Amino acid sequence: MAKRSLFMLLAEQRRFVYMATVCLTAGGVWAAFRLPSAIYPELTFSRVTIVVQGSSLGARQVLFSITRPIEEAISIVPGVIRVQSRSIRGSSETNITFAPKTDMVFALQQVQARVNQVRNDLPPNLDI
């Protein structure tokens, strides 16, 4: 019986129901245009990866002639927390993790500068 009386009340107040629907729809449209376009914060990851390819050296030789010099050069860049490397036949991958508050644009420039300093000590014809 309560459902029927609620239905009867809403049927009698059709104008109110229509007005409430229009107001809620208008409010939704207004809110959709007022919301910021980027609702997620901008993300910057505090990691730089260096990939070196183009050598015909074996994994052990890559480790000693490519990976180690790059690791040693990069380890003194300010903000470095951890340096991890993988060496396989003909290539090397070095991941550098920085402190969370590090300016990553500056850190990337520093890493590139350090790699360019040791580039002459690396085997020729490498793609870094």
Secondary structure, DSSP 8 states (H G I E B T S, - for coil): -HHHHHHHHHHHTHHHHHHHHHHHHHHHHHHHHHS-S--S-----SEEEEEEE-----HHHHIIIIIHHHHHHHTTSTTEEEEEEEEETTEEEEEEEE-TT--HHHHHHHHHHHHHHHGGGS-SS-B-
